[in-house]
Each structure stands twice: as structure tokens, then as C-alpha cells.
């Protein structure tokens, strides 16, 4: 029995939401909070920071943190949905895009690694192909 991994087309490595937010702003939430505290510590006592500006900055930082938390939860929900979808493929016949050709086979196993499920199929000529991303499936059919 031969096993050959099939790589996913068009999928790159994705950064976590916290990393994306840090890359977009250049700083993490803790660093931004330290900046505010530093501003308060070294402000001119004769010209204190405007309360409206201060509260506005705190609200913006709070929104960034809430957005990061929401993105992390949404990412976890998406991973759970993909896992549920993949388990529903067990025992089904699938067609998989493999370059210009299409491979057909029965789903025999589901692998859950790093949050994204992949399937193993057994083709009609008894070849086993492992590591197929569910995004590569072109068609799903009931078992013949």
C-alpha cells in the first residue's frame, strides 16, 4: 500500500489574529498600555493631558483588545466547524483536484493536525493518498 501526501493549492501560512494586530500596529496591547502610562508619568503638570483625549485613547486600545479576542474565538470556531465537516466525509467517495487531473477515492481517515483537518483516501486501484486538505475536494458522493 503506497502513501503519497498531496499538498493544498493556494494555502499559505496564516498569522494568528494577535500576530496580525501586532504586525498592523507594530506593538502589542501591553506595549500600548505602557505608552499611555509613560505619557501620564511624564506629562507636564502645568499642561495635563486633556481628559477627552486620554479616555479616547483608552477606548481605542480596549477596542483593539476586544477585536483580537473576537478574532481568536472566531478562528477557534472555524477550526471546530472544519473538523465537524471533515468527520462527515468518512466513508464518502470524493474527487480531488490534483493538477490537471482529478483523483477519485473513498475517504478512509481524518487527520487533525495544527487545527486544520486533512483526509486520507483510498483510490480504486488501492493506492492510499494521505494529507489531502479538504479544500482540494471537488465533489463528494455517497458510497457506491
Beta strands, then each sheet from edge to edge (+ up, - down):
strand 1: 93-98
strand 2: 101-113
strand 3: 116-123
strand 4: 128-133
strand 5: 137-141
sheet 1: 4+ 3- 2+ 1- 5+
end
